[in-house]
């Protein structure tokens, strides 16, 4: 009931009487009062006025089930409609895979405040400190052939990139309460505020599974699949987003960053998750209907950090220099070798790095 009351208060934008809430949910005033107190304890600023009722004045930067459920209400049909939240867990991908094995529905979203065993591509560790980032995994039950599953990584990367663009484009005044309230002007409840940087922020995709902001990594994506002989049992797509980290460790400082570092302000994480789910559901449905990535190829290439650049392609045979041209309809990276030959590079077999740096 907490998520439902939170949603009613948010959608109203004004005071809602305790009696209205009692009538709406068929509960006592004591039950409503308990929920309001729980919200206050969790950091929500709820104004209570005699003979007027309750009104949400501000929301904390939390990614709890109640927060996500209230923001996700009627925004998607299936993506993120079943949220599993952990204050701490080993890995959201591990939890999502377990949900898949236990019959969890298509679109189940696993979110954690912190991970103890986060992983990136090729088994690399993923830093998962609490409070500053998004750690989430989406469970899918595709009905298409297993050989198409690799394209889901690109769909997620494109969807998250679009969500980040929405986030960064939000004006400071949208720090009001509501699903569009991306910016958090308060410093985690201590009453201080930060200056807002107005410099242009450039979101790009580093094929196939990273998103970069101003040339530094801000998002990592890990897709894992469980298959039978000729069909997909389930797919799990894990996404890690550096949001409010104030700094990154020295060993990765040249390659990684966060929204806060680049934009000079804090952001609420839950609305970003909701926007990513909205974008992904829309793009996934188009992909299912079409069967390939031709519908987003042009827009994806506009975001592709590698396009038009010389890169090093690393595969099982070694490494070679090539010129990145863009993706094809199957999500493979088209490159031109130094001898003029063009070929399609499959994401599962290689990694592509910038010639003079990360991008």
ABEGO torsion letter per residue (X at the ends): XAAAAAAAAAAAGBBBBAAAAAAAAGBBAAAAAAAAAAAAAAGBBBBBBBGAEBBBABBBBBABAAAAAAAABGABAABGABBBBBABBABAAAAAAAAAAAGBBBGBBBBBABBAABBBBGGBBBBBBBGABBBBBBBBBBABBAAAAAAAAAAAAAAAAAAAAAAAABBAAAABBEAABABBABBGGAGBBBBBBABBBBBBBBOAABBBBGGBBABBBBBBBBBBAABBABBBBBBBBBAABABBBAAAAAABBBAAAAAGBBBBAAAAAAAAAAAAAAAAAAAAAAGBAAAAAAAAAAABAABGBBBBBBBAAEBBBBBBAEBBAAGBBBBBBAAGBBBBBBAAABBBBBAAEAX
